[in-house]
Amino acid sequence: MLAYRNTAIVLGASVCLILAGTALLWMFRRDGESSARITLGRQLYGAYCASCHGADLQGEPDWQGPKPNGLMPAPPHDATGHTWHHSDEELFRITKLGMAAVVPNYESAMPAFGDALSDQEIKAILAFIKSTWPERERTYQQERSRP
């Protein structure tokens, strides 16, 4: 009877550890981003970015060539675009300060969001965008972001 009770305790503890580990994996992605942060980023992306970059991160049509006004269309933020080619620092600066912060004298239709979004909100949007990329693009972008 004692052996059965000890086995039941060990099994119960093991199940608890497995469930706790699963919950932690659900809450934190492999890249360390919490699901709450990604959810916030998705909501903010919908409110601030989707009108130009697309609800599905697809960007504007013909995004690689200038519009008649000479400005470039909004690029996609999915794996078909070039967002993943930029480091975290570059993406943050572009979003907060505008494109000219990274490419001097570059005229863009994209506004700087530093007055509208906090640094944490910008980082949440970027976390959401990055969470949609395939492993290859995420890995490449992480390498670009290393100091």
C-alpha positions as CSV (number, residue, x, y, z in Angstrom):
1,M,0.0,0.0,0.0
2,L,2.8,2.4,0.9
3,A,4.5,1.7,-2.5
4,Y,1.3,2.5,-4.3
5,R,0.8,5.7,-2.4
6,N,4.4,6.8,-3.1
7,T,4.0,6.0,-6.8
8,A,0.8,8.0,-6.9
9,I,2.5,11.0,-5.3
10,V,5.4,10.8,-7.7
11,L,3.0,10.5,-10.7
12,G,0.9,13.3,-9.4
13,A,3.9,15.6,-8.9
14,S,5.2,14.6,-12.4
15,V,1.8,15.5,-14.0
16,C,1.9,18.9,-12.2
17,L,5.4,19.6,-13.4
18,I,4.4,18.7,-17.0
19,L,1.3,20.9,-16.9
20,A,3.3,23.8,-15.4
21,G,6.0,23.4,-18.0
22,T,3.4,23.4,-20.8
23,A,1.8,26.5,-19.4
24,L,5.1,28.3,-19.4
25,L,5.8,27.2,-22.9
26,W,2.4,28.5,-24.0
27,M,3.1,31.8,-22.2
28,F,6.6,32.3,-23.6
29,R,7.6,31.6,-27.1
30,R,11.0,30.2,-28.1
31,D,12.2,33.8,-28.7
32,G,11.3,34.8,-25.2
33,E,8.2,36.9,-26.2
34,S,5.2,36.5,-24.0
35,S,1.9,35.7,-25.6
36,A,0.4,38.8,-23.9
37,R,3.0,41.0,-25.5
38,I,2.3,39.5,-28.9
39,T,-1.4,39.9,-28.4
40,L,-1.0,43.5,-27.5
41,G,1.3,44.0,-30.5
42,R,-1.4,42.4,-32.8
43,Q,-4.0,44.8,-31.4
44,L,-1.7,47.9,-31.8
45,Y,-0.6,46.7,-35.3
46,G,-4.3,46.6,-36.3
47,A,-4.9,50.1,-35.0
48,Y,-1.7,51.8,-36.2
49,C,-0.1,49.8,-39.0
50,A,-2.6,47.6,-40.9
51,S,-4.2,50.5,-42.8
52,C,-1.0,50.8,-44.8
53,H,0.9,47.6,-44.3
54,G,-2.2,45.3,-44.6
55,A,-4.2,43.4,-42.0
56,D,-2.2,40.3,-43.1
57,L,1.1,42.1,-43.1
58,Q,1.1,41.9,-46.9
59,G,2.0,45.5,-47.7
60,E,0.8,47.6,-50.6
61,P,0.8,46.3,-54.2
62,D,3.9,47.0,-56.2
63,W,5.7,47.9,-53.0
64,Q,9.2,47.8,-54.6
65,G,8.6,50.7,-57.0
66,P,7.7,54.3,-56.3
67,K,4.1,55.6,-56.4
68,P,3.3,58.5,-58.8
69,N,4.1,60.9,-55.9
70,G,7.6,59.5,-55.7
71,L,7.1,57.9,-52.3
72,M,7.6,54.2,-51.8
73,P,4.5,52.1,-51.0
74,A,4.3,50.4,-47.6
75,P,6.3,47.2,-47.7
76,P,5.0,43.9,-46.4
77,H,6.0,42.9,-42.9
78,D,5.5,39.2,-43.6
79,A,8.3,36.9,-44.9
80,T,7.8,38.2,-48.5
81,G,9.1,41.7,-47.6
82,H,12.4,43.0,-46.2
83,T,11.5,43.9,-42.6
84,W,13.3,40.8,-41.3
85,H,16.5,42.0,-43.0
86,H,16.7,44.8,-40.4
87,S,18.0,44.7,-36.8
88,D,15.8,45.3,-33.8
89,E,17.4,48.6,-33.3
90,E,16.7,49.7,-36.9
91,L,13.1,48.6,-36.8
92,F,12.5,50.4,-33.5
93,R,14.1,53.6,-34.7
94,I,12.2,53.6,-38.0
95,T,8.9,53.1,-36.1
96,K,9.6,55.6,-33.4
97,L,11.5,58.3,-35.3
98,G,10.6,57.7,-38.9
99,M,12.5,56.4,-41.9
100,A,14.8,59.4,-42.0
101,A,16.3,58.3,-38.6
102,V,17.9,55.3,-40.4
103,V,18.2,56.7,-43.9
104,P,19.0,60.4,-43.7
105,N,16.9,62.7,-46.0
106,Y,14.6,59.8,-47.0
107,E,11.1,60.9,-47.6
108,S,8.4,58.5,-46.6
109,A,4.7,58.5,-46.1
110,M,5.2,56.6,-42.9
111,P,4.9,58.8,-39.9
112,A,7.1,58.6,-36.8
113,F,5.1,57.0,-34.0
114,G,7.2,58.3,-31.1
115,D,4.5,60.7,-30.0
116,A,1.6,58.2,-30.4
117,L,3.1,55.0,-29.0
118,S,5.3,54.2,-26.0
119,D,8.6,52.4,-26.4
120,Q,7.0,49.3,-25.0
121,E,4.0,49.5,-27.4
122,I,6.4,49.8,-30.3
123,K,8.3,46.8,-29.1
124,A,5.1,44.8,-28.7
125,I,4.2,45.6,-32.4
126,L,7.6,44.4,-33.5
127,A,7.2,41.3,-31.4
128,F,3.9,40.6,-33.1
129,I,5.4,41.1,-36.6
130,K,8.4,38.9,-35.8
131,S,6.1,36.2,-34.3
132,T,4.6,35.7,-37.8
133,W,7.8,35.0,-39.6
134,P,9.0,31.5,-40.4
135,E,12.0,30.1,-38.5
136,R,14.6,31.0,-41.2
137,E,13.6,34.7,-41.2
138,R,13.4,34.9,-37.4
139,T,16.9,33.4,-37.1
140,Y,18.3,35.7,-39.7
141,Q,16.8,38.8,-38.0
142,Q,18.0,37.6,-34.6
143,E,21.5,37.3,-36.0
144,R,21.3,40.9,-37.4
145,S,20.2,42.1,-34.0
146,R,23.1,40.7,-32.0
147,P,25.6,43.4,-30.8
